């Protein structure tokens, strides 16, 4: 179709007799997810055990928590494989309501937990704490995928355009209110990508973008510390021991990793030199310990993940546009998160809190990514005729 990118050119490892196999193979995708999850858990343990020991905790404390969420995510991912895709539509309204309620609980009740000035976590009795904004991204992705591809929705005339914009604005406002600024940006990138691929009217996308100008300016200039961050990013020499300390230490760790690294577990910057090394800056520890070769291998895995995701979305468009948009959304969420995280850690973007998918400490993010991977796996099977 006009305006769509033909990704079939990337079918670089398909056999001559069957272009559905090779890079689009469901088995290839499962192998990628298992490799990324396993390597991520090992790297997270390596980066986190000094922090656990410093706080008088068992060396495996953070690793054990991450394992719990990984197993829970894998169980749900497997369940997604057996759930008929028609039920995805039935889950949209309950998930939107759940997302709205949990976001409100996080922002306006004592159950919300503030970490480093951002109120992103919800800690309910008898449940592990989690970030509702991660659930929001899935809920809105499902809603937009349905709304933009369901012919009945177009019968609502002007509301067809107003309702999705309103949903995006409400949830982006709630995420912004929690001071999760980078999450807001990623949420808007996800939403915009679905609107564009879903052939939403360009004039409405422009109107939406115009309304986002004021919040964007506020994000950049609304508070003094963000202005200082931007100024320090543009002119690193202004404050090398202050705001730029984390970036400078991150770049030093990456440089010391050189070609082959110091060896897994042998990094030194995780011992107090690099703050948040097991979270947002885990990429620096990975580069220090496994070097360019290890990092390049991980990048290859992520590139293959992106190729499989976008190619399955492309193939599904003619058969099921709803599933095609879901595949687009899931792939975009994970790829955008990788790009932003690496850009921050390597000093190409101002410092901001965003985890590296599959690798950073953070149970909610890992759980959500694995569930999304389960859904994407199901769509990949559909795109190759149900084989897997």
Secondary structure, 3 states (H helix, E strand, C coil): CCCCCCHHHHCCCCECCECCCHHHCHHHHHHHHHHHHHHHHHHHHHHHHHHHHHCCCCCCHHHHHHHHHHHHHHHHHHHHHHCCCHHHHHHHHHHHHHHHHHHHHHHHCCCEEEECCEEEEECCCCCCCEEHHHHHHHHHHHHHHHHCCCHHHHHHCCHHHHHHHHHHHHHHHHHHHCCCHHHHHHHHHHHHHHHHHCCCCHHHHHHHHHHHHHHHHHHHHCCHHHHHHHHHHHCHHHCCCCCCHHHHHHHHHHHHHCCCCCCCCCCCCCCCCCCCCCCCCHHHHHHHHHHHHHHHHHHHHHHHHHHHHHHHHHHHCCCCHHHHHHHHHHHHHHHHHHHHHHHHHCCCCCCCCCCCCCCCCCHHHHHHHHHHHHHHHHHHHHHCCCCC
